Amino acid sequence: MTKGSTISPVAIAEETETIGTIKLYTSAQHPGQWIAHASGLGWVMFPARANGWEDRRPARGLDPVHVRQVPLWYGLEAGLPGAFRNTRNGEAA
């Protein structure tokens, strides 16, 4: 996949099934990065930008004092599998 391209809904659904349940976090120690955890993936970090999920890497040395869970749809633009928003009312679906 090239930079700036979109990920198909089918590919996202397949990746979500492989990864398992995902939770999204932010950390004051890692500005500009999302942190995610999934049972089939472990802890990963990725850029908080369009298609940032493609550049994910293992997250190491996270301090739980600075890590906060956020709604999954915050990672929508970054291409996080399972992140989507109800476009009718702007709420997380």
N, C-alpha and C positions, 0 to 999 in steps of 0.2 A: 504494500500500500504506500502511496506517495504522500508527502506532506500536504496537508490541506484537503485531502480527500475525505469522504465520509465513510462511515462504517455501516454496512447493511444491517437492518434489523435482524435478519436471520443469523448473521455472524455473531451479533451481540447475544442473541438467545443461546446459541451453541456454546459460546464462551462462558456465559453465566451458568449453564448446566455443569460445565467442567469445573469451574471455580468454586461453586457453592454460594452460600449466603455471604454477601459483602457488607461491611460496615465502613463508613467513610469518616475520617478524622482530619483535624487541622492541628498544627503545633506552632507555638510562638517561636520555637527554636529553628523552624524550617519555613520561613516565609516564602510564598510563591510555590509551595509544594502541597500536594494532597498526600495523605497517608491512608492506606486502606488495609483491611484485614479480611481474609477469607479462609475458611477451613481448608480448601484445596490449594491455597496459594501461600498462606502465611502473611507476614507483614511486608508491604511494598510502599514505595514512595514514587510519586510521579509529578511532573510539572502541572501547575494549575493554569493551563492554557488549552486552546483548541487541540484535540487529539493527543493530549499529554499522556494518556494511558499507554500509547504506543511506546513511550520512553520510560516505562516503569522499571524500577530496579529494587532489589531487596532493601528494606529499611533496617538499619542497624543503629544501636545506641539510642533508642527513643527513651526520653525521660517521661514517665507517665504523669508527672506533675504538670507538664506542659501540653499534653495531648487531650483534645476534646472532641467528642463525637459530634458530627453535624449531619443534617439530612442528606440522604444519598443523592437526591436530585441536584445538589450543589456541584457534583462531578459530571453533570450532563454534558457540558461543552467539552470536557476533557476526554469524553468517550468511555467513561466508566461503565462497564457492563451492568445492566439492571437499573441504571439511573435514567429516569424519565419524568416528565412533568405533564400534568393534565393541562392541555393547552386551552381548555375552555375557561378555567378559572385561575390558572397560574399556580395552583397548589400542587404539592408533591402527590403523586399518584401511588 
